Amino acid sequence: MINFKQEIGVGISKATNISEEEILGYIEIPKDKANGDYAFPCFKLAKTLKKAPPVIANEIKEKIEIDENKIQKIEIAGGYINFYINKNLLIKEVLEEAENNEYYGSSTEGNGKNIVIDYSSPNIAKPFHIGHLKTTVIGGALYNIYKYLGYNVTGINHLGDYGTQFGKLIEGYKRWGKDYDLTQNPIDKLAEIYQKINILCKEDEKVLNQCRENFRLLEQKDEYSVKVWKEFRDLSIKEFQKIYDLLGTKFDSWNGEAFYEDKTDEVIDILKKTGKLVESDGALIVDLSDKGIDTPCIVCKSNGSTIYATRDLAAILYRARTYDFDKCIYVTSYEQNLHFKQIFEVAKLLGLDEKYTKGLEHVAYGMVRLPTGKMSTREGNFVKIEDLLKDTIKRASEIILEKNPNLENKEEVAKKVGIGAVIFNNLATSRVKDEIFDINEMLNFQGETDPYIQYTYVRTKSVLEKVGTIPKFKDINIDSLNDEYSQNIINLIYNFKDILNQVIEKNEPSILSRYLIDLAKAFSLFYNENKIICDDKMIQDARIYLTYITGKVLKQGALLLGIEMPNKM
């Protein structure tokens, strides 16, 4: 398919002697189509070329060499150059590509490049609450999209299965384990034990010291400690899997913190040889003040125990050697910004090729909060994701029953609507924004929600069902799609691949979420303003075909976010 944006970028690059890559980064898609299909803001070059934007615009227009069969018109508006592409050529390109490519928008551009994504990563023996939901769905969406664009992707669930908290849990289990039956709702009961031991630790420092000693024994492979820890881990993974099955989340590796415990000595040895690892109050630290980071990175605690930073550094070494990654992405909350700044800086001391240290990336996201405030497993103030998903499915079922009581497979549809609503809600806005969880808003069929997108997709299926046969591209008269409502859809569908590239450039799935809302809205206008099934067979076939590819892209886009589409609602 013709890449019109690249054609424009090449033309401007040659006219200005500025790199094509830089020029492409500035080209915009105007919201108002009166301003063209693409626009170039010349003020971006004012400093480099030392000229006023309108002067630059006029000079580029005079010098640019571009295929007039592809770009029909170029206009200047102040400091902008607006480009208008050949509408019929665009329609032909989109419709033909949609018919011939089962996976519309996919590419092979990522071939030969390895991406590691570390996401979800809940703590074992603690409830999987809505605070873990964002990392799970953001990571899952990025995993799907990178793969769709041809990258070799490894998804890792870096379980929180090691650390001082297990010393606490072991101590609590020693004291009260006999009072709990872990064959039923084990995570809830372990969470209760954890909350009780935390209270006791605050009241009695001797108990806290015993918890620390328990973790030291676990590190030394004490038989009892390891046996109890394994039981906690196995029970937790079994419970987590129920949630992943509901969300459709999969991983290529479940190597958590414990996997790297025997790999931390190498990290410490390498850092010692650099002379950067120094003693401070009995602990071993790396001072990062010369890198603009005031807080030192603790590598080994005063009692000799390692810390999660040590295990993260060991994981970087392991992943570089095992996966030869071009990017290693960590999807965690912005509360861990400092932690990742520290370990990414310390990782530069591990003797790795610069490719690996440059490929480390923290994809931060905002917190999910209850109307009452921040959640805490220690305080017992959280919403379990399993309860949330079940409640959302139940609410979706009630809405569907009210709207369409005779619908077949209501339970299956309710599951897709409920779970889709939860996933989309976490991907609908910029990932760094904090979110107040509102179940009523996410199930609003009239709002900018997943049920709205799903309903639009179902509407496309309903239209296609009425006509029975989808026409072939060769039988379509593209002149029948020159109205503004058809054009809006064509433009959006053409930009689908570019949208996916924008997602991975910024690791921002909300770009795709926003796109799907825009496409659903564009189809609703098209549906309301144009009679699709009509007396004119030529017009009907063209509109039916456009309906078909709209549904195809809506379904594929939603699937990349981890959302399934129902065929009826």
N, C-alpha and C positions, 0 to 999 in steps of 0.2 A: 504494500500500500504506500502511496506517495506520502512522504513526510513534509508537509507544507511548511511547518515551522523550521525545519532544517534548511529547506530551499531558501527561505527568507534569511535565516542566519548566515548561510554561506554568502548570499548576495551582499548583506551588510558588512560582513567580515572583509570581503574583497574590496569593498568601497572605502573602508576605513583603515585597513591594515591592522585591525584588532582581532585577536584570536576568536575563532568560531565558538569555542567553548564559552568564552566570556559573553559574547553577543547572545548566544542561546539562553544564557542565564537571565538576561534582561527582557526577553520577549514576553509579552503579556497576552492574555486572552480577554478582551474587553467584555464587561458585563452587558453593556448596551451594544447590540449588533450594528447599530447605526455608526459606531466607531470602528467598524471592520471586524474581521475574523481574528486578526492578530494586530498587535500594536507594539511599536518600539519607542520607549521613552528616551529621547535623546539627551535629557539632562544627566543620564547615567554616564555619558561620555564627555560632559562639559569640562570636567577637571583635566581629563587626559588630553583632549584636543584643544583645550584653552579657547573655546568658542561658545557663543550663546546657543542654547538648544535649538531655537528656530533656524539658525544659520546651519547648524549641523544637519538638521532635518532636510533642508533644501539641497545641501551638498550631496547627501546620501541619495536623495531621489534622482538627482541628475546623473550620478555615477553608477547607480546600482544596475546590474545586469541580471535579469530574472525572466523566466519563461512566462510569456504572456498568456499561454494556454492554461497555465496553472494559477497565476496571480493576475486577475483581470484588471485590478485598479489599485493605485497607490495614491493616498491623499495625505496632506499635511494638516495637522490641527495643533497650532501652537508649537510646542516642543515635541509633539508626537508624530510618528509616521504610522498611518493606518493602512493595513493590507487587506484587500478583499479577494478571496479566492474564488475560483470558477465553481459555481454552485453545482452545475450538472456533473462536473468531473468529481466533485466531492461525493455527491450522492452515489455515483457509479462505484467509486472506490469503496465506500462503506458497505453498500449492499452486496457487492461481489465478495468482499473479504468475509463478511458475516456468513455468507452461504458456504464458502470454501473452507473456512477455518472453524473446526468444532470448538476450539478453545480460543475464542475471539479475545484479542488483547494480549495473549501470551507471547513470549519471545524466547530466543536462545542467547540473549545478550549476556546472561550470567554464566554461560557455559565455561567450565574451568575455574570458576571462582567459588571458594568455600566460605560459607557463613555459619557461624555458631551462634545460637540464640539461647540464652539462659533466662528462663521464665517460670512463672508459677512459684516453685520453690517454697512450699509451706513448711512450717516447723512440725516435725512429728510429735505425736502425743498432745497436740493442740488442735482445737476446732478450726476447720477450713471456713473462715468467715468472709464477709464481703470485702474486707480489706485486701484479701488475696485475689479477688476476682479480676481486678484490673490488669495485674501482671499476667494472669492466665490468658485473658482474651486479647490483650495487646500483643503478647508474645505469639499466641496462636495465629492471629491475623498476619503478623509480619512473616511468620514461618510459611504460611500459605502463599503470600504474595511474592516473596523472594523465590520460592520454588516455581511459581507460575511464570516467572521471568527467567527461568533457566538456571538459577543458582543451585549449587549443591548445599543443602541446608541440614544442619544437625540441631535438633531441638533437645535441650538439656533441662531436666527438672532437678535442679541443684538443691536437694532436700536439706532442710535445716535439721540434720540428724546427729549433731555433735555439739559440744560446748558445755559451759557451766550449768545451763538450765537442766541438763540431764543429771548432773550431780544433785541438783535440788529434787528432781523427780524421783531419782533412786532413793534419796533420803525419805521423801514422802511415802514412797511405796513400802519401804522398810517399816515405817511407823504405822501406816493405815491400810496397806494393800489387802490384808485379810478381810477388811470390811467391804471390799468392792468386788463385784462379779464382772470381770472384763469380757465375758462372752457376749454381753448385751451392751450396746452403746458405749464401747470402750473409750472413745475419744472424750466424751462428756465426763466420764468418770476420772480419766487421767487429768483432764482440765481442772476438775474439782480438787484432786490431790495437789496439783500444781499451785492452785490458788491458796490452799491451806498452808502449804509449806512456805510460800512467799510471805504470808502473814506472820508465820512463826519466825522466819529469818529476820524480819523487821524488828521483832520483839526480842530476839535472843541471838547475839552475834556468834555464840558458840555453835548454834545450829547452822548458821551461814558458813562457818569455817568447816563444819563437817560435810556440807554440800560440796565445797571446793575440794575437800579430800576425796569425796566420792568420784568426782570427775577425774582427779589425778589417778585414782585406781582404775578407772575405765580406760584411760590412756595407756596404762601399764598392762592392760588385758586381764585384769582381775576376773576370774571365772564368773562369780555371781553378778558383777556389774555388767559384763558383756551379755550374759544370758538375759537379764532383765531388759537391757537396752534393745536387744534383738526382738524381744517380744513386743516392746513398745513400737518399734519400727514396722514390724510385720502387720500389726493391728492397724497402724495408721495408714499404711499404703493401701491396705484392703478397703478402708473407709474412703480414702481419697479417690480411689479408682471409681467408686460409685458416682462421684461428682464429675470426674473427667468423662465418664461414659455419658452422662446427661449433657455435658457441654460439647461433646465430640472432640475433646482435646487428646492429642497423642504426643508421645515423646520418643526420641531415639535413644536417650540415656537417662537413667535415674540415679546417676552417681551424685551423691550428696556430699556434705562436708566430711563425713566419716571416711569416704573413699580416699581422701587426700591426707589423712592423718599420718600415714607412713611415708608420705612424700614431702613432709614439711622440713625434715632434717636437711635435705638438699638445699632448700630455700635459705635456711639459716646459715649453712656452710658458705653458699655463694655470697650472701650479704656480708658475712664476716670478712671474707677475702677482699671485699671492696673497701673495707675500712669505714663504711657508712653506718654499720650496725654498732651502736654504742650502748653502754649500760646507763640506766637512769633509775634510781631508787630500786635497784634490784632487777628491774625489767630490762629487756633488750628492745631498743627503739631505733627508728631511722628519723633523724631530724630533717624536716622538709622546709624549714624556714627560708632557706635560700631559693626555694621554688615558689615562694609566696603562700605557703601553707603553714600557718602558725602551729597547728596541732600535730605533734609527731605521730608517726605510724608505729603502734606497738606490735612487735613481732613475737615476743615471748614474755609471758607474765612473770612476776617476781617469784612465783612458786614453781616455775619451770614449765608450766602448761602453755600450749600454743593458743592462739586466738583465731577467730574466724578470718581475720586479715591474712594470717599466715597460710591458712587453707585456701583462701582465694588466690594468693600468689602461687601456691603449688598447682592450683587448677589452671592458671594461665600457662605455666610451663607445660603441663600435661596436654592441654588443648592445642597449644602451638605445635607440639611434637606429634600429636595423634591426628589432628584434623587439618593441620597446615592452613589455618584460617586466614582469610583476607579481612574478615570482620569478626569480632567476638562481641556480641551485643548483650548487655545486661539490662533486663527490664525490671526495674525496682522503683520504689517511691522516691520522691525528691528528698526525703529525709535522709537518704543514704548518699547524697551528693558528696559530702566530705569524705566518706569512706572510699568512694571510687576515685576521687581525686588523689587520695593518698596511695591506694594500691596501684593505680595506673602509673604514678610517678615512681614508686618503688620498683615496679616491674621493669623499668628502664635499666635497673641495676642487675638484672638477672642474666645478662649476656645474650638475650634473645636478639634475633634479627630485627631491625627497625620496622620491617613490614608488620610484625606482630604487635609491637607496642603502639604503632600508629593505628592499628585496626581495632584497638580496644575502645568501646563506646558505651557510655551509660545512657540508656533511654529512660529518662525519669518521667514519672507521672504524679499527678496530684492525689490527694487522699480522698477516700470515700468516707463520708461522715454520716452519722445518724442525725436526725433533727435535734437530738439531745446533746450532740457533740462527738468528740473523738472516741474511738473504740479502744478497748484494752482487754487482752485475754487475762492479764493478771487480776484485773478488777471484775472480770466476768461481764463486761459491758460490750457485747458484740452481737452480730446477727450471723448465724451459721448459713453458709451458702446453700446447703442442702435444703434447709427450711425455706429459704428465700425462693429457690427454684420451684419447690413444690407448691408454695403459696402463689407464685406468679402463674404457674400452669393452671392452678385451681381457679384463679381470678380470670384468666384467659378463657377457660372453659365456660365460666358463667356468662361472660360477654358473648361468646360464640353461640351459646345456647339461646340467648335472648335475641341475637341478630338472625340466626338461621337454625331454628330448632330441628329441622329435618335433615341437617347436614350429616352425611355419612362419615365414619371415622373421626368423630368429634374429638376423641381423646388424643389421637395422633396429631390432629390439627392444633389442638390446644397446646400440646407439648412444643410444637414448632413455633407457635406464636409466643408462648410464654418465655421459652428459652431464648428465642431470637430477640425478644424485647429486652431481656436482661443483658445479652451480649451487646446489642446495638447501643443501649443506654451508656455503656462503658466506653464506647468507641465514637460517640456522636459529636463530642466536642474535643478541643485540643487536649492532649493527654496530660499536660501540666496543670490544667485547671482542677481545683478541688471540686468535689461533687457531693451534693446532698442527695441521699438516696430517696426517690419518690416513686413508689410502685404504680400509683395512679397515672402519673405523667407518662411513664414508659409504655403503658398499655392504651394510650390515647390513639384511637384509629384515625383521628383527624389532624393530629399534630405531626411534627417532624420526627417520627418514630419508626421503628421497624414494622409494627402492624400496618402502618400506612403504606410502606414499600411492599409488604407482602400482599396487601389488598390490591395494590396497583398491578402487581404481577398476576394475581388471580383474575383480574379484569382482562388482562391480555389473553390468558388461557381461555376465558369464557368466550371472547370474540373469535378466537381460532376454532374453538369447538363448534361454534354456530356455522362456520363456513366449511368445516371439515377438511379441506385440502389447502395447503399453503402453496401459493404459486412459486415458480422458479424465477430466479433473477433474470434469466434471458427473456422472460415474458413481461417484465416490468417496464412500464413507460415512465422514465424518471422525471419527465416534465410534470407528471401528476403530483410530485412531491415538492414543488417550488413554493408552496404557501409557507408563511412564517412559522406555523405550528409544527409542520413537518420538518422544516429547516432547523428549528431549535433542537429537535430530537436527533437529527442527522449530525449536527455539530457536536452534541454531547457524546454520541456513540463513537464518533471519530476520535474524540479526545480520551477515550477509555484507557488506552495504553499509556498515554502521557500521564494520566492521573495515577496509574500504578507506579510509574517511574518516580513521580513526585512523592508518593508514599515512602518508597525505599530511600530516596534522597534525604528525607527528613525523619524517617522512621516514625511516621505520623499516620496511623490508619484512619483518623477522622477525615482526612482528605477524601478517602474513598466513601466514607459514610455520607459526607456532604454531597458528593457527586451522585450517589444513589437517590438521595432526597430530591436533588435537582432534576434527575432523569424521571423520577416518578411524577413530579409536579408537571414537567414538560409533557409527559404522556397524558396526564389528566386534562390539561388544556387542549391537547390534540384531540382527545376522545370527546370532549365537550363541544368543541368548535367545529370539528369535521365529522360528517356522517361516514363512518367506516364502511358499513354494509349498505350499499346504495345501488341505484339502477345502472349507473355507469360502470361496466365491468372493468374497464381500464383503470379508473380511479380506485375502485374497490380493491383490485389486486395489488396496486401500489401501496395502499393504506394497510391492507392485511399484512403485506410483507414487512412493512415498517413496524407494525404491531408485533410481529413474530420476533424480529431482531431486538426490539426493545425488551421484550420478556426474556430473551436469551441473555442479554447483558445484565438486566436486573438480577436474574438468578445467579449468574456467574459471579457478579460483584458481591452479592450477599454471601455466597458460598466461600469466597475468599476471606470474608470477615468471620466465617465459622457459623453462618446462619443458613438453615434449610428453608426452602419455600414450600408452602402447601399448594396443591393444585386447585383447591376450593376452600372457601371460608364462609 
